[in-house]
């Protein structure tokens, strides 16, 4: 269960209702026309999950339980969403399997990560939508050589999975060499792909409750198109309408487990919304991610007393499902903090969360709160869809193409020239 | 060795030289008057380090090498800087000792971290400048109870160190119960305290080359006050002068190992510079931290095509000191990425770094580059001082109190009321 509330007057300006209705219809059209595919991922995920279960039964290494380390080789949209879900839910499953990520081409990072992996118990998932991402293909080659894998050895090829667009170079390579592949629908962009094979395959291989994630996601997207999530459209309207006054959107999550979820949000928001609009103007909103209570001791100062150029969204977990308490222990000279004695840490972090929220509201900073009754697969699925739909809605209001990324291509061209000139 | 360059015309507006000179003098005065203490930490750190070495010889648990897990209990300024240095330098030492952080009161995070710690091999460092930080004292109490430690047991008390202001409640508690304590100079604020006992003690206990860090820090602060780092003042002038046009400062580090360093920068920058100035205006600059090459695939889009409201600082490592290479392996259908074959990952990440830098400069976004010849203790020490001095300089130009944090107190008052009303 997710609960939403916002503490600002969303419907500023003229014709708010009318514009909100237009955007809702445009999003329906994106979905119904099949132009944008992420809306259907929760629905289609259940079939894909069956395909993954079948594959698990067919791959002898998985059947015999001789895989322990599942290693994703992928960057950006090919890893961030999976990392986010894994970090939030990994403590909830009893399994010896572990998920690792080879993401950056930083040689120190590659070395550090590979030290943790046992080659004999490892399975590698090479993920690239385009099929030729330079970081991913380079690390793939490095793994092939370091562990002396051969494309000609069928047993070696069982240790690889490819996830890519059908017909890409990586897809053809997989076909030719007998590597199992799963495809990403062509109408689903990288940063919206966590509920495609990109996330489902690795998460399922390490026993995360991906069915629950899909269920929560489906419930939320259905609810949205049944017009039961008007709060989302109101917020998107307000964010786009007041983008000049509030160009920065802070997500302040009160749990350390949201670290990678926050980073996923940052990618989704920044890359989708930072665009040149149809009038040739540079538009977009800048995301910031914070963790409470830690960042109360730092960034909060800037929110409260710095320029009033930020909106803040608090994410709160009602019940952490952990009974750990502050003991009834009075420390010499520290009697003034005895007020916390006997209370759960759960209560302390939530009291801090509420205190921050109230302080921000007192300062007339546009703030809203999303509360999760607990951290469950279903709730995380819903929250993923909430943010994807919010991004699409803001993109519609800003009159931009939410789904492309022309600006990141400039550097890629320069890169190739550095090696080929 | 650090090298600095910037690609913008820093000395905009009238009387630039004069104002820069004024700020330099104001910083000299802050240091010489003893009002602000962090300038002297590198100098004083060597004596402190001797004290730590003496303590290591006296504490029988450390002498007998029966400590493996050093656990910092501290939040914000009491942990972030230490985490930053540890993450950057931990691979460079051969030791079985590990540093852990109990920072957040998130019950899931506490549980997850404690699972990794062996009570019998653990030493706990309780760090709180004020001595009564609610998160820190609560976790301290929890550890006392969970592991059945007793204040009356001298052997138990050997497993604790307190780091706090002299005379604080925690300091008095340590005195009374025979807990070893180190003090933070009263003129050093939490977020500027990494080179005080706050960082030196835990880092030294896990064998990090803190002497090298101090050496690099001292070299940089000396060089600054010898007027050899004019680039820093020019940049600070430009950042403050153009704060309305460029309210956001991105730090884009090309190495995954900088993750916590970047977070340390975010705290330092946000909490120091987000203030009400002497004219009653809300001023400040908003920090963003990115990791290359990962965030090239996401946030870069917003920098390039979104609103031109950001400055960007690239941090580049010339030599990662790891020989890992992309093998000379041509993959079927992926021949187009063969241009990278035979090159070091070191070369790839730096080519990506340069491509990003050039792309940003092409877009007329104010950009600068700090390059480190390699990741060494000395260079990290210099970089810490660079950012602390830059923060002080911007604060001077903005005419604010860089060293207080009145805004974070509002929430603390609300918190206490939630438990005591």
Interface residues (C-beta under 8 A of the other chain):
Chain A: X75 X76 X77 X80 X91 X103 X104 X105 X106 X107 X108 X109 X110 X111 X112 X131 X132 X134 X135 X137 X138 X140 X141 X142 X144 X145 X169 X170 X172 X173 X176 X177 X190 X191 X247 X248 X254 X255 X256 X257 X266 X267 X270 X271 X273 X274 X275 X276 X282 X283 X284 X285 X286 X288 X291 X292 X293 X294 X295 X296 X297 X298 X299 X300 X301 X302 X303 X304 X305 X306 X307 X308 X309 X310 X320 X322 X324 X325 X326 X327 X329 X331 X332 X333 X334 X336 X337 X339 X340 X341 X343 X344 X345 X346 X348 X349 X351 X352 X354 X355 X356 X358 X359 X362 X375 X405 X406 X407 X408 X410 X411 X412 X414 X415 X416 X418 X419 X420
Chain B: X75 X76 X77 X80 X91 X103 X104 X105 X106 X107 X108 X109 X110 X111 X112 X131 X132 X134 X135 X137 X138 X140 X141 X142 X144 X145 X169 X170 X172 X173 X176 X177 X190 X191 X247 X248 X254 X255 X256 X257 X266 X267 X270 X271 X273 X274 X275 X276 X282 X283 X284 X285 X286 X288 X291 X292 X293 X294 X295 X296 X297 X298 X299 X300 X301 X302 X303 X304 X305 X306 X307 X308 X309 X310 X320 X322 X324 X325 X326 X327 X329 X331 X332 X333 X334 X336 X337 X339 X340 X341 X343 X344 X345 X346 X348 X349 X351 X352 X354 X355 X356 X358 X359 X362 X375 X405 X406 X407 X408 X410 X411 X412 X414 X415 X416 X418 X419 X420
